[in-house]
Amino acid sequence: MSISKEKWVTAEEAVGIIKSGDRVFIGSGAAVPRVLVQAMTARHEELEGVQVHHILTMGTTEESAPYLLPGMEQSFIHYAWFIGPNARQAVNEGRAYFIPAFLSEVPHYLTQMEPDVALIQVSPPDSWGYCSLGVSVDVVLAAHKASKKVIAEVNPQQPWTQGYSYVNISEIDYMVEVDYQLYTYEAEELTEVQRRIGENVASLIEDGSTLQVGIGVIPDATLPCLKNHRNLGVHSEMISDGIMDLLATGAINNEKKNLNPGKVVTSLMIGSRRLYDWADRSPAVEMRPCDYTNDPFNISRNDKVAAINSALSIDLKGQVCSDTLGKWFYSGIGGQVDFIRGASRSTGGKPIIALPSTAHSGDETVSRIVPYLDPGAGVVTSEGDVHYVVTEYGIASLSGKPVGQRAEQLISIAHPDFREELYDYAIQSGFMMRKIF
């Protein structure tokens, strides 16, 4: 299909349509359109009060979010719907804003907002004039449809993914040719603690379960432990290399799913180049926006949903903090609550929070199972939503139990060095009458 010459422009020409005060959406994850972002930021001296919106984008601040560098505050007002590493400092220094929101609802907010300009990245068009959003459909599809103007980087490195990821060139105002590798995530060498957590999480997962996993050491530790499972499925907001590897072994076949059987359903991919190449035109994967993947009702339609999420700390009542370190903003709500609630309503579902028992604060080792959350810490998942908590020391089952029994269970999986003081607090607070061991 022929494309009018007027659509093909340089990055500098394309971002010339952005005006002071405009609302600008930037594409997500590994597919952040960094050539367009750099070109927009280069105009900072002539722009004022441009509102920039996105969820997680990969890459350093200098590479993929230069509008967040010190001194850019008059030109760009940043709104983070999830705080990634490249936005963390700016948010905590008051140079950018964090918007707490369930990931399932972000597409709705963007649709209501009607951004003036969307900066996205797509694959080259096919003969019918359709491009693919590739590895990042999540909130990008909603922003693309709601925005008044759409500028797309056209990148041959972007895989052509199946599902609800198609964008016709008639829906793109300006197209910019680029050719660079997407950002990748490579798993690190696991520690013994992380391996034990993965083994404990895997012990909760039955054959025929539908998995939700994210990115990081908990999924990296858990998924290899499932290689001997059978008839697993995937319905997740995000996938990485571990899902691809389990498909290759036959552990995942998606045959037992009630919703979208036979398909790995996800909204976002972040992984190695091997993952992106595997996903290219793969019939095994169906990309969906996150108001579909993260809708608790949709999640609950599959049986035995195992939702595996992590946390920064959890108190003895079961309140889960996963977005802040005290008053320091660290990440965001994301999809944790969506999947915890969806899994809890799934027949045989298991909502799981997994975390190491300790962390390091400077030279000091601290417990992640705490008597109470730090002042300023945010509760992402309430005590009423928590079912299973996993550390390297075992599994605590909290659902339907009174506070005293919850405290007993959580103390039993805390690091042994901290159990005595946790017991003392629980007894002094009236949670427990006596120590149980």
N, C-alpha and C positions, 0 to 999 in steps of 0.2 A: 504494500500500500504506500503510495507516495505521500510525503509529508511536505507541507508548504514551507518554503524557504524562510518565511517570517518566523516560524516556530524555533528554528535552529539559531541560537544566539550564543554569545560568550557569557561566561558567568557574570562578568562586570555589567554587561548590557541587561541581563535578566534581573539582577537585584536592583537595577536602577529604578524599578517600579516601586520599591519600598520607600514609604514616606515617614516622616516623624509622626509618632503617635500610633503607627500601625500595629496590629496584632499579628505576629509572625509565628507560625508553627514550624518546628524542625523535626525531621524524621528520626526514628528511634534506633537504639541498639547498635549493632555492627554496621548498619547502613546509614549512619549519620552522613548527610550530604556535605562533606567538609570543604569541598571546593566552593560551593555556594556560601557556606558559613564564613569562610575566609574573605570572600568577595564582599559580603554584607558588612562584616566587621571593618574592612578597609575604608568604608564610608563613614566611620564613626564621627568624624569631625563635622560632617554635614547633617547628621541625624540626631534627633533628640526624642527621648521617651518612647523608643520602639519597644513594645512588649514582646518578649520572646518566651514561648511555651514549649516544653517537651517533657517526656518521661526520660528514662535512662538513656544516655548516649555514651558510647565507648570512646576511648582515646583521652589523651591529656587535655588540659584546659587550653594550652597553646595550640594544639592540633585541631580539636573538634568543638571547642567552646571558647574561643578567644574573646568573645563579647563579655565573658565573666572575669577577665583580668582586671586588676585594680586600675582605676582611672576611667573605666568604661561606663560607670553608673549613670552619668547624664545622658548617654546615648542609648543605652539598652537597660531595660528593666526586666530582669529574668524571673520567671515563674516556673519552679520545678515541681512537677507532679510526682516525682520520685527523685531522690537525691543520690546521684552517682558520685564517684570519686572526683570527677572534674568540676562538680558544682558545690562540693561539701564546704570548702573554705569560704566561698563567697556567701553562701547561706548563713554560715555561722558568724561571719563578720558583718552581717546586716546589709550586704551589697546585693542580695538576691532574696527571693521569697520562696517559701515552701508551702505547697497546698496539700494538706492531708486529704486523701480520697481513696476509696476502694477502686482498684484498677478496673473492675467491671463497670464503674460509673463514669470513668474519665471520657470515653467516647461521647456520652450524653452531654457532659459539660462543654466539650469542644464543639459539638453540634450547635449548642445554644450560643456559644461565643461567636461563631461565624468568623474565623480568622480572616484577616485581609489577604494574607499571603501564606501559602504552605510551601516549604522547601523540602523536597523528598528525593529519593533515589529509586530508579526503576531499572529493569533489564531493557535491552533493546527491543523494539516492537517486532511482532511477527507480521506475516503477510496480511493479516486482517486488521492491523493497527493496534493490537493489544500489547501492553507491557505487563510485566509482573512486578509486584512490590517485593518479591524475593523473600528475604529472611525476616522482614519486619512488617507485619500487617497490623498487629496490636491496636494502637490508637490511630495509626497513620491513615487507615482507610476512611475513618470517620472525619478526620481533619481534612483529607483530600476532598471529600464530597462536600464539606461545609464551607471550605475556603472560597473567597471571591476570586482569587488568582492562584494558580498552581505553577510552580517552577520545578522541573524535574531534571536531576542529573541522570543521564542515560549511560549506564556502566555495564560493559560486557562481563565484568567480574561478578555481577549480581546474578545468582541462580534464578532460573524460571521455576517458581514453585506453583503447585496446583492448589485449587480451592478458591476461596474468596479473596484472591490476591490480584485480580486483573484490573488494569486501568487502561482505558482507550485513549489514544493520543488526542482525540477530540476533547477530552477532559483535562488536557494539559495546555497551559497557555504558552509556556516557553520551555524549550528543551536544550540542555547543555551537554555536549559530549565530554565524557571523562573516561579514564581507564586506569583504575588503581585497585589494589587489593582491599577487601573489606577487613575490618578489625577482626581479630581472632582471639579465642580464649583457649589456652592450653592447660590441662590439669597438672597440678603440682604433685610431687612425690608425697604420698600419704604418710602421716605419722601413725604410730601404734594406737594412740588414743582415737584418731579418726577411723582407723580400721575397725576398732571394737564398736564404735558408735554405728558404723555401717552394718556390721553383723547383727547388732541388736535391733536396728530398724528393720532389716531384712527378715528377721525372725517373726515379725508381726504380719508380714505380707503373705497372703495365701495365693495359691494357684488360682487363676481366673480373676485376679484383682485388676483394677484400672488405676494406673499410676499418675500422680502429679508430682513432678520434681522441678526444681529450679536449676540454678547454676552455683557451683562452689564445691567445697570439700565434702559436705554432707551427701549430695547426690553422687559425687565422684567416689565416695566410700561405699555407698549403699548399692548402686546399680551393679557393680561386678559381683556382689553377693547373690544376685538374683539369676545368675546364668543357668542354674538348674531348675528354675521355676518353669511353669508351663501356662500357656494361654493367658499371658498378661496382655493388658491393653494400655493405651496412653491417651489421656485427655488432660492437657497441661497448658498453662499460659506460656511456658518456655521449655525448649529442649536443648540438649547439648549432645556431645559425642556418645555418652553412655547409652542413650536410647538407640542410636544407630547400631551400636555393637550388640545390644540384646536382640534386636531384630535379626541380625546376622546369625545368632546362635539358635534362633527359633523360640527363645523364651517369650518374646513378644510376638503375637500374631494378630491381636485385636479381634479375635473371633468371638469372645464372650461379651463384648460391649453391646449394650442396648442402643446407645446413641452413636451414630457414625461407625457401625461395625466395619472391621477390615481396614480402618484408617488410624494413623497417628494424627491426632488433632492437636494443633498448637497455634499460637499467635506470633511467636517470636523464636528465632534460633540464634544462639550465640555459641560458637564452638570453633573447631579447627577448620582449615580450608578443606580438609577431607569431608567434613560434615556438609559444607556448602556444595561441594561437587556431588556428593551423594544425593542431596535434596533436589538437584537440578532435574526437573521434569519427573521426579519420582512419583509413581502412582500410590506409594505407601503413605504419603504425607498429605494432609489437608489443612491448609492455612485458613484460620478464621480470625475475625477481630475479637478483641478481648471482652467485648460486651456479650459475646457468645461463649467463648471458652471459660470465662470467669463467672458467668451467671450461675449462682448456687443451684437454681432449679435444673439447669442443664447438667451440671456436675452430678447432681443426685440421681439423674435418670440412669446412670450406670451403676451396676452393683459392685460391692466390695471396693469402693474408691479408697485408695491409700494416698492421702494427701501428706506429703513430707515437706515440712517447713522448718526453718531454723529461728533462733532467737539470740539476743545478746544477754538477757537475764530473765529469770522467772522467780517470783516471790513465793512464800510458803502457802499463800492462798491459791496460787495458780495463775496469777496475772502475768501475762507475757509481754515483755518489752523487746521489740525487735527493730525499732527505728531510731532510738536515741541512746547516747551514752551520758546519763545524767541530763544536763541541759544542752548537751552538744548534739545537734541534728546529725544523724548518720546516714539514714536511707529513706524509708517511707513505709506506708502501709502496704503498697503493692497489692498482690493477690492473695496474701496469707489468709485473711478473714473470709474472702470469697470461697476458698477451697476448704478451709476448716469447717465452715458451715455447710457447704455442699456435701462434703464427705460424711458429716454427722447425720445427714438426712438420706444418705445412700444406704440401701439394704446391705448390711454387713460392712459398712464403711468404717475406716479407721483414720481419724484426724491425728497427725503425729507432729509434735514439736521436738526437734533433736538439737542438742547443743553439747559442747564439751563442758565438763563440770567446773573447769577453771579458766581464767584468762590472766593476762599479765597487764599490770598497770605500772609502767616504769620497771623498776626492779622487783616489784611486789607481785606475788601471786594472789589472786582474789577469786572467790567463789562466784560462779554464775548463778547458783541457786542461793538466793539471798532472803534474809528475814523480811525485808520490805524493799520496794524499789527506791532508787535514789531520787531526791527532790528534782523535779523537772522531767523525770523520765516519763515517756509516753506508754500507755497501755494500748497495744495494737490488738491483741487477742485477749478477751476478758476471761475471768476464771470460769464463767458459765459455758464458754465454748471449748475449753481445753479437755481433751480426752486422754491422750497418751503423751508422756514426756520421756525422752530417751537421752541418756548420757552413756559414757563408756562403762559406767558401773551398773547399768541395768535399765529397767523400764518401770515407770510409775504410771498407774492407771488411776485417773482422778475423776472421771465422769460419774456423777451420781453419788459422790462420797462427801461427807461433811468435812469441814475445814481441818479438824484434828487428824483424820485419816489421810487427807491430802498432804498435810505437813509430814506425817510419818513416811508416806510413800516418797515424797520429794527428798527428805533427808536421807533415805536409804540409798538414793542414787547420786547424792552429793559426794564430793571428794572427802575421804575420811578425815582429812585435816580440819575440816570445817563442820563436821557433824555435831560436835559437842556444843559449839556456840549456837548452832541452829536449833538444837534441842532446848538449850537454855532459853532462847528467845520464845520458842513456841510454848514452853511451860509458863514463862512469865506473862505471856500475852493471853493465857487461857485457852490457847488452841488445843493443848494436850494436857492431860493430868499427870503423866509420868513418862519417863523414857521407856521405849519398848524393847531396846536391846543395848 
